[in-house]
Amino acid sequence: MTERYYVVREDILPEAIVKTIQVKQMLQRGEAETVHEAVERVGMSRSAFYKYKDGIYALNQLERERIVTVSMDLEHRSGVLSKVLGFVAGSEGNVLTIHQSIPLQGLANVVITVDTAGMAVPLTDMIDGIRNQEGVRKASVIGQG
């Protein structure tokens, strides 16, 4: 599935989406110490916040984002991770960190952090390209910062 992004006017968004942005902004500015404190102040549940937090960004925040964290499930075969890293490098992304779990049932979870500042392709194209690499079962953005 290709990730798609939309620009939507705030006044037509559901209340939970708007409150999620408010909580993220409060945490970023230091107006709340914890998620629990911030969600109580805006009047939403923690479960609703966690449901939306990784998919909601203010437009000005997205424009500044350069560091992306990608989680992948890779088949436990020689060269799969190498091909993914080669693809990211070929897209002019700079891999900053790599964390890999021990393979279980033939799959290993790998999380990479990529500096996308100099990338020649849009982030969505890079993610789609990773998903299309042989041996990649799943790939998704789990954070931007």
N, C-alpha and C positions, 0 to 999 in steps of 0.2 A: 504494500500500500504506500503510495506516495504521500508525503506530508505536504499539506497545502496551508498557506497562510492567507489571512484576510485582514483588511483594515475595516473595522466596524466602529461606528460612532457609539460613544459610551452610553448615551441615553437609551439605546435599544438593546443593550446587553442585559442578560438576566442578573438579578441582584447578587447571586453567589459569585459570578465572574468579577463584578465590580469590587466586591468585598475582598476577594482574593488579591486583587491588585493593591488595594488599600493595606492589607496585612503585609504584603511583600515590601511595600514602601515604608511602612512603620518599622519593620525589622531592619531594612537597609539604612534608614536614617537614625536608628538607635532609639526610637521613641517607645519601643517595647523590647524587653529582654528576651522573651520566649514567644514561640508560636502560640502557646496557650494564652498568654497575656494579650497578645495582639488580636486573636480571634474573639476573645471575650469582649474586648473594647469595641470591635466593629459589629459584634452580634452575629457571628456565624459559628458553625461547628468546626472542630479540627478536621473531621473526616472530609467535609466539603472542601476545606482549604487544601488538604493533601491530594484530593481528587483532581483539582485544577491547577495547582501551583506550578507544575512543570510544563504547562501548555499555555500559560498566560504571561505576556510581557507587554509593557508599555512600549509604544512604537519607538520613542527616543532611546529606550534601553536596548532594544534589539539592534538599532543602528550602531551602538557602541560595542556590542558584544563581539569579542574576538576569540574567546576561549570556549570550546565546546567539548562536552563529555559525551562519549558515545559508548553504549553498552552493546555487546555482540555475543551471540552464541555461535561458536565455531566448532566444526567437526574436528575431532582429534586425529588429524592426519598431517603428515609432514608438509610444510610449505603454505598452509592455509593462512596463518597469521602473516607470514612474509608477503604473500600476495596482497593482503589487505593493506599492510603498511606501505607497500610499493604503490598501490593505487592512491592512497592518501598523499604520499609524496609527489606522485605524478599530477595530482590536483593542486599542488603547491601548498598543501596543508603541512604544518610543522608539528609532528607528534612530540608532545612534552612529557607525557607519562604513559606507562603501560602497566596494567595490573591484570594478572591471569589467575584464574582458579585452577585447581587440580581437576583434570577431566573426570566427569562422572557420566556413565552410560554413553560414552563416545562423544560427549560435548564438553567444551570448556567455555566458561564465561570470561570474556576479555573486555576490560574497560580501558579506553584510551582517551586521553585529553589532547585536543588538537588546537593549535593556534591557527585560526582561519584568516588572519589579517591579510595575507598575501595570496589567498586562493584565487585561482583563475576561473573557478566554477562556483555557482551558488551552492550553499550548504545542502539544500534539498537534493541537488544533483550528486553531490559527494555521497550522501547517505544512500541514495538509490544505487549508486555505483558500488558501494560496499555491499549492499544487499545482493547484488548480482554477481559477486565474486563466488567462484566455486568453493563450496565448503562452508559458506556463511548461511546459517539457518535463520538468524534474526539480527537486526541492527536497528537501533533507535537512539535518538538524542535524549539523554536523561538530565542534561543540565547545560546552562550557558552562563557564563560569568566573566 
